Amino acid sequence: QVQLVESGGGLVQPGGSLRLSCAASGSIFRLNPMGWYRQAPGKQRELVAGITSGGGSTRYADSVKGRFTISRDNAKNTVYLQMNSLKPEDTAVYFCNTDPPLGKGSWGLGTQVTVSS
């Protein structure tokens, strides 16, 4: 059974930073590329950042390039998302999953990020 637990969200002012963490089941984590996704109210869930299983390659949505950095620690079965220069439009629930994602039942609860003054 896949377990994905996201943490690190919160309320931050525009221009601020947050670091999200995702703890994942060991077997799923080590074998797969991982991604951070987000879903804003009324919008579809979208991939914002992805990283290969070994961590050697990353990709980002155009909207977050230069501001967000994805990384992983395979020894800790954890993937991170460092978010800098946050904007109100970054407000969403953030999830992690494999890239591409596993089935519907694989999603965790996510972590809420709210960017507001």
C-alpha positions, 0 to 999 in steps of 0.5 A: 500500500502506498503511503504519501504524507505531505507537510510544511504548508502554511500561511506566508506573505507574498515574496516569502518562502516555504519548504514542503516535505513528503515522506513516501513508502520505501519501495515506491519512492526509491524506484520511481521519479517523484513529483509535486503537484498542486490543486487550487480551488476550482482548478485541476491538479497540476504538476509543478515539479518532478525529479528522477529516481536518482535525483539527477534531473528535474523539471518544472512548470513554467509558472514556478521556474526559477522560484521552486526547487525540488530535491530528494533524499533517498536514504530518508524516503523523502522529497522536498519542494523549496518554494521562494518568492511566493505569489498569491497564485501559488495558493493551493493544496500541494501533493506529492506522488510519483511522476506520472502519478499512481492511481486515484487511491494513492494520493495523500491529504496534501498540505495547504499553502496560502500566500496572502498579505 
